[in-house]
Structures are given as structure tokens and as C-alpha cells.
Amino acid sequence: MKKISLIKKFEILKREFHEISNSIIQPHIVSNQKKYKTLLKKYRKLEEIVNIYEKYKKKLTALQEANSILKNDSDPEMKEIAYLEKNKILKDLSDFEKKSDDLLFSTSPTTEKENLEDDHRNAIVELRSGTGGNEACLFVEDILRMYIMYFKQAGWKYKIIHAQKGGIQGYKEIILDVSGKEGVYGNLKFESGVHRVQRIPKTESQGRVHTSAITVAVLPEIKDIEMKIHLSDIKKDTFRSSGSGGQHVNKTESAVRLTHLPTKITVECQEERSQHKNFEKAMNVLRSRIYQNEKEKRFKERSIKRKSLVSTGDRSVKIRTYNYPKGRVTDHRIHKSIYNLVGFMNGNIQEMINFLKLSEKNQ
């Protein structure tokens, strides 16, 4: 069963290889340098796998020949040679099959696209308050400040797409569009999950440590040419902005709410004075959410043994704790603590991200 399953997977990759072989010689592909480079990178990777597959099939053929000799040949010397050869082939096949899950995972076209192309994309970052009431809203603001300082260190730009203020201070929700030369999503993807804070709130008169939590979701930014959404699948609502912007935004219905009917995904945007601009920004977020939703479904359907730190996209998982009394930040996925919480909250988070990258690479 193992061999049959492997052959099926390799055949899928082989078909993909031949499809790309035909595509990269087409004039409209060659003229599109970005598309051509992406396909060429995938072609070279698949070429390597197809070559390995051919060697694997030769081993299987040799095994059949050895079995045939052992069954039908009457020459004892030939049988002994076939017996030794069979044992060697079985060992080679066993070693190969033990490595096959990792090999096929790391080279499947879908995973190749997600792990390589997505890492170089810009990102949509969504912060939402969770348990803890006003303290959670304040922590959203603190984490927002942390990320903004990190963006400045990295030389990235950001724009606020949507913001909902907290009851007293901070934010209930804020969504950012983050862009840079490269590696934006590849670095920020590790931030997806529940961030827990342990500290004494400013409103706490007894000096007791409280625990609050917020949720961070990082999505790869998907362009319009990559994902077409039918307008007939979208319900558009407009309303008056409740955010900043003066009298203009409060007197006109410039804020936009989009609902993608097939998936029930809803996006709001009210940061621009123009309804048209808010619609464009909301569509940008909607594309990213739909893409991420499909990506998460594929990961769940595969049931691959080797799971990435971010592969499940489960935003309910507690990933990190910020302990203010002890001046410590701990990432629970890799059991790594950094005893410089002040520096971390001032945007010095690359060290933790590098540890996460290394851990994912070594899985």
C-alpha cells in the first residue's frame, strides 16, 4: 500500500512537471518575467523529483526481476545472487520510503507555492482583543506599537485599513496592510495566534496580576490578478464611519462592509473618506481571507505527519505569553524565553522570529 500511495503522489508531481514544461515555453509566459521565474523555479524543483521517481521505479523493476529469478530459476548460484540483490533493493526502498513524507511534503506544488511564494508576499495583519475587557484593548494597542516599531526597523511601510476603538482606551480591532521589499509575510506569519499578557492593569488598586489575551492573524496579501472574486458573490453595505476623519466621514456613508456569500466572510473598512477607496481596501482584505481559508482547508485535508508551526492557521492556539512582572516573553511553540520584555515591546522581535524560522526549517 505504501508503494502504491507513493507512486500516485509521484505521478501527480510528474504530470505537474510536464504541464509546467509546456507552459514555460509559451510566449505569453516568457514575456511575463515574474510568472516565468516562478514557474522556472517550480520546474527545476519538480525536475529533481521526477529524476528521483525514475530511479525509484527502476528499483521496483529490479525487485520484480529478483523475485522472478527466485521463483522460476533453477540455478542455485543465480538464486543466491538474486537473494542478495533483493535484500539490497528492499533496504534502499525502505530508506527511500522513510524519507518520502518529508520529500513529498517539501516538494508538492501546492506547498512549494505556499511556503516559498507566500513568504515573499506583503501581509495583512489583524489584531483583535480577546479575554480581559479593557485591558485586552490596551494590549492590542501595545502590540500594535510593537509591530510598528518592528516595521520601521525592517524598513517596511504600513497603512491602517480598519480600526475600532476600545470602550475606554486601546482598540477592539485594528487591521493593517504591511508592505516591503521582501519577506514581509515570511516573517510575520509566525505571529498568528493568541498572545497572552500577564501584568497589573492600571485600574487595579490591589496590585494583582491579571491575565488578558488578544488574537493576531497574519494573511498573505493576494492581488486581484491572482484571485478573481465575482461581484455577484458579494453583498455590499455602506454606513457612516465611526472613526476619525472629522465631519465629512460622519455625514456620508463612506464606510464599507463586504460579505462574501459563499464563505460568509465579512470585511469592514472605514479609514478612508472615499467609499471607493474603502471598497478597494476591503476587497484586498477579503481576497486574503478567502485565500487563507482555502489554504487552511488544504492543510487539514492532507493530514501530513510533518506539521509546520503555522500550517494549521489555528488562531485559537496560545502561542506567546508576555509576563511583565518577570520581564519575560515566552513562545510556547518552541519553548523559548527572552528576558528582555522592554526591548521586545520596543520592536526587537526579530530574534524570536529567527528561532521560529529555524525550528520550522528543522521539522
N, C-alpha and C positions, 0 to 999 in steps of 0.2 A: 504493500500500500504506500509505503514511503517513497519508493522509486516512481510509482505511477503519479503520485502527487507532485513530486519534483519535476517530472517530465512535463506535466501540464503547465506548471509555472514557467518552466524554461521555454516552452512553446509559445506562451503568451508574450514573453520578452523577445523571442525570436521574430514573431510577427511584427511587434512594435519596431524592432530594429530594421526590418525590411521596409516598413512604411516610412520610417524616417529617412532611410537610404534613398527612397524615391522622392521624398519631399525636398531634401536639401539641394537637389539639382534643378528644382523648378525656378524659373526666372523671378517670379513674384516673391519667393522666399530668399533667394540670393540678394535681391535688391533691398530687402529689409534686414539690415545688419544685426539689429537686436534679436530678431526672431531667428536669423541664421545662426548666430553664435550660440543661442540657447539650444537649438536643435543639434548643432555640431557637437556640443559638449555631451548631450544625451546620446548621440550616435557613437561617440568614442567609448563611452562607458558601456553601452549595450554591446558594442563590438567585442569588448573584452569578455563579457558574459557569454556571448554566443560562441566564442572560441573555447571557453571552458566547457560549455554544454556539449560541443562536438567531441571533446576529449572524454567527457563523461559517457557519451553514447558509445564511443569506441571501447571503453572499459566494459560496458554492458554486453557488447557484441563479443568481446574476448571471453567474458564469463560464460556466455551461451556456448561458445566453441569448446571451452574447457569441460563444461558439463556434458556436451555431446561425446567428447572423447572418453570421458569416464564411464559413460553409459554404453557406448557402442564399440569402442576399440578393444581388441583382444590382446594387444601388445602391452605387457606389464610395464615396460620402460616408458612407453608413451603415457600410460595411466599415471605413473609416478610424476612425470613432468607436468601433466595436466593438473594433478592434485596440488603440487607446489604452486603452480601458476594461479590456480583458483584461489588458494588461500591469500596469495599476494593481492589479487584483484579485489577480493572481499574486504581486505584491510583498507585498500585505497578507497573503495566505495564507502566504507563505514566512516573513514576520516572525512571524506568529502561531505557525506550526509549530515554529519555532526555540525559542520560549518554552514550548511545550506540555509538555515533560517536567517542567520545574520547576513549571509551573502545576498539572498533574495530580497531581504528587507531593505538593505542599504542600496540596492540597485534597481528596485522596481521603479518604473517610470513615474508612478504617482508619488511615491515617497521622494524620489530624486527631485521632482518638481517642487514639492512642498518644503523639503529640507534645504535645498540649495537656492532655488529661485525666490522663495518666500523670505529667506534670511536677508536678501538684498533689497527687499521692498521697504517703502515707508510704512508707517504704522498709525493705526487709530488706537488711542489709549482711553479707556473708560474707567473712571473712578466712582464708586458708589458707597455711601455709608451703609453700615450693617447694624449689628447689635451695639447698643451703647448710647443711643439717642444723640444729644447734642455733642457729647464727647467724640462720637464717631464722625460727626460732621466736621469737627475741628481737626480730627486726624486726617480726613480727606484733604483738607487744606494743607496740612503739614506734609503729606506725601506728595501733593501737587507741587509744593515748593521744592521738595527734594528732587523730584523729576526735572523741574525747570532748571535747577542748578546743574543737574547732570547733563541736560541737553546743551547748556552753554559750554560745559567742559568739552563735550563731544563735537561742538560746532554745528549742532542741529537747530532747525527752526521749528516753531510750534504755533498753532492757531487754536483758539478755543472755538469749538463747533457748537457746544451746548453747555449751559450751566444752570443749575438750580440751587439757589441759596438754602442754607440750613435755617432752622427756626430762629436761632439767635445769632450764631456765627458759623463760619465754615460753609461747606457745600454738602447737599444731599447727593448731588450727582454733578460730574463735570466730564466732558468728552473733548479730547484734544486730537488734532491732526499733526503728527510729527514727521518732519521730512529732513533728509540729509543726503550726503553723497553716497554712502553705502552702510549696510549693517544695522540700520535702524531697528527693523523688526527682529533681526538675528540676535540683537542684544536685549531688546525689551520683552521678547516673548517669554522670558523666564519670570517676568513679573506677574503673570496671570495667576490669580488665585486669591485666597483670603489672607489679608495682612492683619495681624492681631497686635494691639498695643496694650501694654501694662504700665500704668502711671497714675499719679494722683491728679485728678481733674482740678482745674482752677476753682470750681464751685464746691469742692469737697472741703468742708470745715474740719472734719475729724482726721484728715491726713491719711485716709485709707486708699490703698491702691485699687484702682478699678481696671477691668478688662473690657476693651471695646474692639470692634473689628470693622474692616472695610473690605470691599471687593475690588480687585483690579482685573480688567480684561484687556488684553492686547491683541489686536486683529491686524493682519496684513492688509495694506491698502490695495484695493483692486480697482483698476481703471475701467472706464466704460467700454473700451475696445476688447477687454478680456471677458467681460460678463455683461451680456445684454439682458436687461430686465424689461419685460413687456409692460407698457403703461397700463394696459387693461388689467394687470395683476396688482395694481397699486391703488389704494384708497388714499386720497389726499384731503387733509383737513387743514384749515388755516385758523389762526386765533391771534389775539393780541399778545404781544410779548410782555412777560412779567419781569424781564431783566432790565439791565441798564440800557441807556440809549436815549434818555430824555423823552420829551413829549411825543416825538414822532412815532416811536415804536409802540407807544401805548395807545395811540389814536388810530393806527392802521393795523390790519390783520396781516402783519408781515411774518409772523412765526408759522412754521410748517410742521405738520405731523404726517408722516407717511406710514402706511400699514401694508406690508406685503401679504396679500390674501392667502397665497398657497402655504406660507410658513407661519403666518400670524406675527411676524417680526415687525416691531414698531420702532420708529425713529423720530425724534423731535429735534428741531433746530430753530433757535430764535435769536442768535447772536448778531445777525446782520439786519440792517434796516430794510434791505430789499428782500421781498418774498422770493424773487427769482434766485438770488444768491443762497438764501436759506434752503431752497429746494435742491440746489446743486450740492450743497454740503450734506444735506440729509440723504440724498441719493448715494453719495460717496460712502457714508457710514453703512447704509443699507446693503450695498454691494459687498462690503467687507463682512458684515454679519451673516449674510446668506452664504458667502464663500466659506467662512469659518464653520458654519452649521453643517455644510456638506462635508467639509474636511473631517469634522469630529465623527460624523456618521461612518465615514470610510474607515477611520481608525477602529471604531467599535466593531464593525463588521469583519475586520481582518483577524481579530484575536491573535495578534502576533505576540510571541513569548517575550521578545526584547521590546520593552516599552520605554519610550522617551519620557523625560521629565515633563515635557509639555504636550505629549502626544494626545492625551485624553481630552485636553481642553476643559477639564472639570474645574469650574471656578468655585466650587463649594469646598475644595480641599484647602486646609490651612497650610500655607507654605512658609510663613515667616512670622516671627514674634519680635517686637521692639520693646525691650524691657528697660524702662527709664531709670528705676531705682538702681539697677545694676550696670547701667550704661552699656548694655549688650544688645546686639541684634543677632538672631539665630535663624538660619534657614533650615527647616525641618526635612527637606528632601535630601540634603547631603550632610546633615548634622554638623553644619559649620557655623561657628560663632565668631563674631568680630566685636572686640571690646573697645569700640570707638563709635558709640552711638551718635555723638555730636557731629563727628566728621561724616558719618553715613548720612545723617539727615541734612547735611550741607551738600549733598550730591555726590559724595565719594563712594559710589556703589559699584564701580567697575570691578573691584577686586572680587566681590561676591559673584558677580555675573561671570567672571573668568573661571571661578571654581565650578559654577554650574555648567558652563560650556565644556570644561574638561571632564566633568562627571558624565555628561551626556555622550561625549565622544567615546569614553571608555566602556560604556554599557554594552 
